[in-house]
Amino acid sequence: MQDASASARPEAARPEARHPDLLGDGLDGFAPVAERLATLRAALADLGRVGDATAARGALRLSAQLDALEPSVTFIGQVKAGKTSLINAMLGWPDLLPADVNPWTSVVTSLHLAPAPQTRAGEARFRFFDREEWARLVEKGGRLGELASRAGAEDDLDKVRRQVERMREKSQGRLGRRFELLLGQEHRYSAFDLGLVERYVCLGDDFDDEEDGADARFEAAGRFADITKSADLQVDHAAMPMRLCLRDTPGVNDTFLMREQITIGAIRDSRLCVLVLSAHQALSSVDMALIRLIATVKARDVVIFVNRIDELSDPVPQVAEIRASIRATLKAQNGPVDAPILFGSAVWAAHALSGTLPDLPEGSRRALQRLARERFQGGEDPQTQLRGVWDMSGLPALYRTIAERLNDGAGREVLDRIARSTANLARSIGAAQGTALPAGARPTVDRATLEAQIAAIAHRAEEALARVIDREQTEFRTRLERSHRSFLDRATAALIAHLETQGEGTVWTYEPTGLRMLLRSACQLFGTRMQAAARGVLDELARDIAAVYRNALGLDGAFTVEAPDPPRIGPPVDIARTIALDVKGSWWRRWWTRRRGHGAFAADFHAMIRDETLPILDALRHDHAERVRADLMATLAGFVDDQREIVEALTRKDEVAPDALDVALRRQARQDRLQAIESAMTTMLKEAA
């Protein structure tokens, strides 16, 4: 890791938007989440004050989890669909990120937004590809090189290798002796501006060697772009009511399929995916890879935004036509047909924010006027009504949709988990407080005994959960392998039937959609069964722990402990990886024409498709399944850790002397406050449900 020197750090960039107040029309959608956050913060602050030192530590730990809450939204889409311009406009900062990025750029840029009194650019971190990732690209030509190699497409493979070699030479020319040293490293800055970001995410021209130009070349645009893998930018934002991460990804249709893998990783790490399309080429055939990506994500976690409607000649009828076309394409390709489809223009948004509507191009102005006549029924010219233009840009609707999804999804799950932990802590301490009796009359609570009982229950639960996971993973692997064999058998049979009826002179293709549907169904069943089984284990664990507390404190049967919800199962995005059957290029025809005889066709095809699809199966039965295991075990372990804190709090309660009326009164006030905290958390959970 490297920190940039202080002299190289730019001054914090300031937003150029003259009307950032427009962001209020959209960001208001986050109010429910922000209100729940505020309620939780207040409850935890109260709990820290009315409890003992152990309760205060528990409240502090839960508060830290609240502070760390940062739902992420990944933007994917066509190259030149305007993803970056859209994100800039969403921030109210039209020139924050470079929008005219070279299509070769493979950088995922994550914008970490945090509420603040004023908007400013904060820290920046840029990570480079490590040696293994770079070697895989250089030696094998990335995923496309591997694919071409398996397909025997020597001409295409040579072409890929020449392109990789040219990229490597240019990178080494730009970076010189620094090239090898930078792989696997990262650069950090205390602030950033557009110029700094351009060094890492925009590919520039070749640089001339000048006698004293080394430092200038080091600072030039695109200097590190070939080897930069990700950029993390911290932005303090006055209009944001909560933390949020917007993740800008590269287009997926690149020469080496490197960006596809990078984008798959970004979607896996996010709960919500926004597919950005251009109004001129919405879901064209070149973007079937995008449909494959979003088909692995639940429709509830996908939003489709059609950008650049400012370039349509007559947006009112054309928007309706585009929406119908997208729905039809999604249905035909087994995509998320119920995903919301929004329309807008980052250009309109940027001009509204900057107060430069008179500078709109003539065609864009006409499109805006036609849409305004339809939307506002002939009202005042929207160019004099910034909020009207802002509304027609689609950004308020996009932000509100994102907020609605987060409130029902990732944000709600985290807040519910913390609310349950807070309620459990308040309930348990309150129960112990309520049993406070004069010395000698109070049930003896021995910490060592209580901890041993909790540990034994937790151990049984861990073993039970491990057995459940092992059983479901075994069945999951069996279903995946059965689906794989079935697909290979059907595809090979279809090939032989084609050869027998059409002969070898007619090129045959076969769609892999059936395989993806089978694998997706297996993953959905695995996730459903895992969550149901885990919920049973967690509910039993909570009941057993509640029984221990009741026995230790002499409580009645009404005392309960809230079990945590099982974590969500992430989308199986590896299913979307491009395989040989997805590529309908010239090399497939050459593969076909080089075979002779039915046996050679069948054997070669079966071997190639098997080898192409095995990495997907491996990723599902190992990586995907192990992520599920790790998340479930972490949920159980976190719940048990909560109980250990409660045990410590329970066993440190002071007894009340018979004549200490003032102490008893203070204790009653604490009891009332603990009950109020528990009640508030219970109400919050019911309202969220």
N, C-alpha and C positions, 0 to 999 in steps of 0.2 A: 504494500500500500504506500502511496506517495501523497503528501500534501503539497499543493502548489505553494510557492513562496508568496509571502505577503505582498511583494511588489507586483506579482502577476494577478492578484485578485482584483476583479473589477468592482466598481461601485455598484451598489444594489440598483437594479433597473427599476424605473418607476412606470406605472401604467400610463399609456397615452390616451386612454378612454376619457372623454370629457363628460360622459353621462353614465358613470358606473352605477348610479341609482337604479338604472333599468334592470339590473340583476335581481332587484327585489321581486320583480314579476317572474317567478320561477323558483327561486331559492326559498320562497315561502313554503314550498312543498315539504321542506325538511323540518318544519315546525313540530310535527308530532314526535319525531325522533329526538329533536333538540329538547322538547319538553320532558320526555322520559329521561333523557340524560340529566337534566336539571333536577328532576325529582329524585333520581338515584343518588346524585351527588349530595343533595341535602340530607337524604336518609343516612348515607354513609358518614357524613360529618356529624350528624346527631348520634349515630351509633358509636363513633369514636369518642364522643364527649361523655355519654352516659354509661358506657361499659368500662371494664377495667383495662389494664395495659394490654392484655391479650386480645380483647375485643377491638381495641384501638388498632393493634397491628393487623388484625383481620380486615377491618374497615379500610386501612391504608392500602392493603394489598388489592382489595376489590376496587378501590379508587384508581389505582395504577392501571388495572385492567380496563376501566372506563377511559382513562387517558389514552390508552393504546388502541382504542377502537378506531379503525380507519377502513371502512368498506372500500373496496376497489372496483372500478368500472373499466373494463378493457374495450377499447375501440378498435375494431378491425374493419377492413374494407378494401375496395379497389384502389389501386394506385391512381393518384390524381382525383380521388373522390372528394378530397378536401377535409380529411380527418383532422389534420393539424390546425387548419384555419377554423374548423368548428370548435375544437378544444380551446383555442385562443379566445374565440368569441365567448365561449361559455365562462371563461375566467374574467371577462370584462377587460382583457388585456390583448388587443388585437395583434400585437407584434411580439408576444412573449417568446414563441418558438418559431424557428424558420419553417415556413410553409412550403417553400419551393425546394423540397429535398430531392436529391438525386434518387431515382428509383432503385439504385443498387444498395442504398443504405439499409442496414439490417438491425438498426438500433431500436430497442424498446425504451421509450421515454416515459417515466413515471412522474407525475406531478402530484406531490403530497401537499394538499391544501389544509391549512389550519386557521381557525378563527383568530383574528388579531385586530387591534385598534386601527391599524392602517395597512394598506397593501404594499408589500415589498418582496423582492426576491431574496431568498435565504440561501442555505447551503446547497452545494451541488456535488454529486459524486458520479464518476464515470468509470465503469468497469470494462476491462478488455477481455477478449476471448483468451482462454487458457491454451496451453501448448497442444493439448490433446484435441480440442475443438478445431484449432487451426490446422493441425496435421491431418485431421479427418477430411477437411475441405481440400487441402492441397494435394494429398495423396490419393484420395478417392473421388474428388469432385463433388463432395457432399452427397445428399440423398439421391440426386439425379444421376450422379456418377455411379453410385451403387446400383441403381435401377438399370441404367444402360449396360453396365457390366454384366448383370444377371441376364439381361435380355439378349446379350451378344451383339449389341448395337455399337460396333467398333467405331464407325464414323462419328456417331454422336458422342461417344466417350472421348474420342480424340478432340472433338470440338470443345467439350467441357473442360478437358485438361488444358487446352491452349488458353481458354479464358481464365482459368484459375491461375495459370502461370503468369499471364499478363497482369492479373490483379496483384499477385505476390510481388512481382518486380516493381510495380508502381508503389506498393506499400513500402517496400524496402527503400525505394528511391526517396520517398517522402520522409521516412523516419531514420534512415541511415543506421548507424550502429545502435540506436535506441530500439530498433524494431524487436529484436529477440528479448531485450530486457523488459519491454512493456507487456509482453504476453503474460496473462494471469495476474496483472497488477490493476490498480485503480488510482485515479486522480481525484482529489477532493479540493473544494474551494469554499471559502466562507460566504461567498455571494456569487451571483452570475448575471450575465447580460446576454443579449442576442449573439454578440460576437464570440463569447466563450462557448456557447452551445454549438455554434456553427463549426467550431474546430473539431467537434466530436461526432456530430450527426449528419453533416453535409459533406458530400464528396466534392472536393475542389479540383482544380486543374493541376497538372504536373508543376513542380516548382523548379525554377532555374537555380543552379548552383552559383551563388555569387560569393565573392571573397569575404564579405562581412555580413552576409545575409542569413546566417544560421538561426539567429534568434527570431528574425522576422518570419522565416519559414516555419519555425516551431509554433508561432502564433497564428499562422494562416488558416483560413477556412478549410475544413475538410482534412486537416492534418492527421487526425487519428481515426477518421471515419471507417476505414477499412477494417480495423481491428476492434472497434468499440462494439460491445455487446449490449450494454444497457446504460441508461442515464437516469439518475434519481435527483429531482429538483424539488427543494422545499420552498413553498410559497405561503407567506403569511397573507391572509386575505380578509379584508374588513367586512365583506358581505357574507362570508360563509358562516353558517350557524353551528357547524360541526366539522370534524376532520373527514376528509374524503380524498381518495386517490384516483386520479384519471390517468389511464395508461394508454399511451399512443403507440400503436404497433406498426411495423412495416407492412406493405402489401404482401400477399401470400404468393403471387404468381411471379417468382423470380427464377433465374436460370438454374440455381443449384438446389432449390427447395429448402434453402437454409432458413429463410424467413418463415416458411410454413412451420418448421419445428419451433422457432422462437415464438411465434404467435400461439401455437398450441400450448406452450409452457405458460404464456401470459394468461390465456383463458383459464387454464387449470388453477391458477392462483387467484382468480377473481370470481366473484359471485354473479356479477352482471356483465353481459356482453352487449355492446352497441355495434350493430352492423351498419356502416356508413356506405351508402351507394350514391353514385352520380345519377342525376335525373336523366341523363342522356344514354346511360348504358346499364340501367338497373338490372342486376342479375343476368348479365349476358352470359353466353356459354363459356366464356373464358373464366368465369368466376364460380364454376361448380365447386371448386375447392372451398369457397366461402360457405356454400350451402352445406357441404359435408361437415364443416366446422360447427356451424350453429345447430345442425341436426343432432349433435351429441349433447346439447345443452337443453334443459327444460324450457319450454316456450315461455314460462313465467320469468325466466332469467335472460331473455333475449328482447332487445328493442331494435327495430329497424328504422334508420333515419335516412331519408332520401334527400340528399343535399343538392345544391346548385339549381334549384327550381327558378332562380333568377335568370337562367339562360334559356328557359322555355319560352316559346313564342306566345302561347296562350295557356297559362298554367292551370286554369280552372278545369277545363275538360281533360287536359293532359295528365293532371294529377290523378284523376279518377281512373284513367286508362292505365297509368303506371301501377297504381295500387292493385287493380284487378289482375294485371300481368304478373306482379310479384306473388300474389296469392296463388295464382294458377301454377307458377313455377315451383313454389314451395310445396304445393300439394303433389305435383308430379314427381318431385325429387325427395319426397318424404321429409321435408323440412318442417320447422315449427310454424304450422299454418295459423296458429292463434296468436303469434307474436304481434304486438302493436306496431303499426307502420305510421311514422310521422314524416312530414314534409317540411322543408325549410331551406334557408339560404344563409350560410355563414357570411357571405358578402353583405347582405342586408343588415345582419346583426352588427358586423364590424363598423359599417357606415353609421348606423344608429348610435352606437357607443361613442364613436369619434365625432359625431355631429357633422358629418360630411356627406349627407344625403344628396346635396346638389351635385356632387362629383360622381354620382352613379353613372355608369355607361348608359347610353340611350336605350338599348335593348332591355337592360335590367330595370330601368325606370318604367318602361312600358309594361313589363311583366308585373311589377309591383302595383301599378295602377289598376291593371285588370283584376288582379287578385283582391285588391282593396274594394273595388266596386262590388265584387261578389260577397266579400266578408262583411263589409260595413254598409252595404245597401245604399251606395251613392253618397255616403257622408263626406265630410271634409277631406280634402286631399291628405292621404296618410303621410306624405313627406313633411308635412308640418306637424305631424303627430308622432313623435318618436316612439311612444309606447305602442302605437298601432303597428309601426314598422317592426318593432322588437317582437311583437306578438306574431306577425306574419313570418318572421325569420324562423319560427319553430323552436327557438331555444327555450322559452318558458315552458312549452309543452314537454320538451325533452327533459328538462330538469325536474319537472313535476312527476314525470313517468319514472325517472330514475329514483326519485325520493320515495315514490309509492312502492316500487319494487324493493328498495332497501328496507323500508319500514315493515314490509311483510316478510322479508327474507333475512339477509345477513345481519342487518342492524338489529332486528327484532330478536334473533336467536341469541346474540351476545348479551343484549340487555335483559332478556328473560333469564339467561343463566346467572347473571350477576344479581338480578332481583331475587332469584331463588336462594342463592347463597346468602344474601343479606337477610332475607326472611328467616332462613334456618338459624343464622347466628343470633338474630334478635329473639326468635322464639325460644331457643335453648337457654340463652342467658336469662331471659324473662322467666322461664319456667324455674330455673334454679333460684332466681330472686324471689319468686313467689313461695318457695318452700323454706325461706329463711325463718328459722325458729330460734327460740332461746337455746343457749348452749346445752347440750346433752339431749335435747329433744329432736334435733335435726338428724335425718338419715345420714349415715357416714358415707362420704363419697371418696373413695380411695383412687387417686390418680393412676397409680400403676395398674390396678385391677381394671379400671375403665379403659385405659389405653390398650391393655392386653386383649380385652374383649373386642374392642374396635378392630385391632390388628387381625384377630382371628377371623372376624366377619369379612374384613376386606380381603384377606388371603383366599377365603372360600369364593368370594365374588370374582376375584381375578382369575382363579382356576376355572370357574364356571364360564366366564366370558371367553377365556382362551379356548376352552373346549368348543363353545359355540362358534367362534371365529374359525377354528381349524375345520370343523364340520362344514361350515358354509363355504369356506375357501376350496375345500376338496370338491364339493358339488359344483362350485363355480367353474373350476378348472375342467371338470368333466363336461359341463355344458358347452364351454368354449371349444374344447377339442372336438366334441360331437358336431357342433355347428361348422367348424372348420373342415372336417372330413366330408360332411354332407355337401358343403359348397364345392369343394374340389371334385367330388364325384359327379355332381350335377354339371359343373362346368366342363369337365373332361368328356362326359357323355354328350353334352351339347356340341362340343367340338367334333367328336366322331360322327355324330348325326349330320353335321354340316358337311364334313368331308365325304360322307357316303351319298348325300343328295346333291351337293353343289360342286364337289370336287375341290382340288387344291388350287385352282386358278382364281377363286373368289375369296377375297380377304374376309375373315370372320372376326367379329369382336364380341365381347361378352361383358355385360355390366356387373360391377361388383356390389351394386346396391343391396342385393339379397344377403350377401355376407355381412355387410354393415348392419343391416336390420336384425339379423340373427344375433350378432355380437352385442348390439345395443339392448336387445330384449334380455339377453343373459345378464348384462350389467344391471339393468333395472330390477330384475328379479333378485339378483344378489344383494343389491342395496336395500330393497324392501325387506327381505328376509333378515338381513343383518341388523337393520334398525329395530325390527320387531323383537328379535331375540335379545338384542342388547337392552332394549327397554325393559324386558322382563327381568333381566339380571339386575339392572339398576334399581328398579322398583323394589325388588326383594331386598337388595342391599339397604335401601332407605328404611324399609319396614323393620329390618333386623336392628339397625342402629337406633331407631326410635324406641324399640323395645328395651334396649340397653339403657337408654336415658330414663325411660319410665321406671324401670326397676331401681336404678341408682338414686333417683330423686323422689321416688314415691308418687309419681304423677299418674293421672287417670288415663284411660284409653283414648281420650280426645287428643292427646299430644301426638303430633306427627312430624316427620321430616320430609321435605320436598325432594324427590329424586330429580337429578338433572336429565334433560332431554338428550337422547343420542345425537351426536353431531351429524350434520348433513353429509351425504355422500357426494363427493365431487363428480363432475361430468367426466365420462370416459373419452376424453378428446383424442386419445391416440387412435381411435377408430377412424378419425378423419384423415390420417396420413395418406398421402398420395401413393398409389401402387401402380404397377405396370398397366393394369387394365384401365386406369383412369387416363393414361396418356394415349391420345389417339393420333400421335404425330407420325412422321414419315418412317421413324425407326420401327414402328410396329409392322408396317407394310414390309420393310426389309426383313424383319424377323420371320414373317410369314413366308416370303418368297424363297428364303434360304432353306426351308424344310422340304424333305422329300419322303413321302410315304406316311401312311396313317400312324404307324408305330412311332416314328420320329416326332410327328406333331404332338401326339398324345403324351409321350414321355417327357418331351422338352417343355411342353406347356404346363403339365402337372408339376414338374420340378421348379420351374420359374415362379409360378404363382404361389406354390407352397413356400418357397424361400422368401418371396416378397411379403407374404402375409404373416409368416411366423413372428417377425419382430413386433407386429401389432398384438398378437396373442401373448407374447412374452411380456409386453408392457402392461397388458390387462391383468394377467394372472399373477404377475409379480409386483410391478410398481403400483398399479391401481389398487390391487387387493391389499398390499402392505400399507399403503396410505390409509386405507379404511381401518385396518387393524391398529395402526399407531394412533389415529384419532380417537377410536373407541377406548383404547387403554388409557390414553391421556385424560379423557373425560372421567373415567372411573378414578384414576389417581388424583385428579384435581378435587373431586368430591370427597375422597378420603382425607386429603390434606385439610379441607375445610373442617371436617369432623375432628381432626386432631387439634385444631385451634379451638374448637368449641369445648373439647375435653379440658384443655388447659384453662379456658375461661371458667368452666364449671367448677373446677377443683380449687380455684383461688378466691372463691366468694367468702367474704367475712361474715361471721355470725353476728346476730344482733343481740346486744345485752337487754335484759328485761326492762331496765329503767331508762334505756336510751331512746326516748320518744322522738327527739329531733332526728336521730339517725334513721329511725323507722320511717319518719315522714319523708326524709330525703330518698330512702329506698323505695317508698311507694311512688314518689314522683318519677324515679328512674323506671320503675315497673310500668307505669302508665305510658312513659315515652317509648319504651321498648315495644309495648303492645301496639302503640300508634305506628311505629316503624313497620312492624310485621303486617299490620292491617293495610298500610299504604302499599307495601310490596305485593300483598295478595290481590288487592284491587287492581294494581297495575297489570299483573299477570292475567287476571280475568278480562280486563278491557282489551289487552293485546290479543287474547284468544278469540 
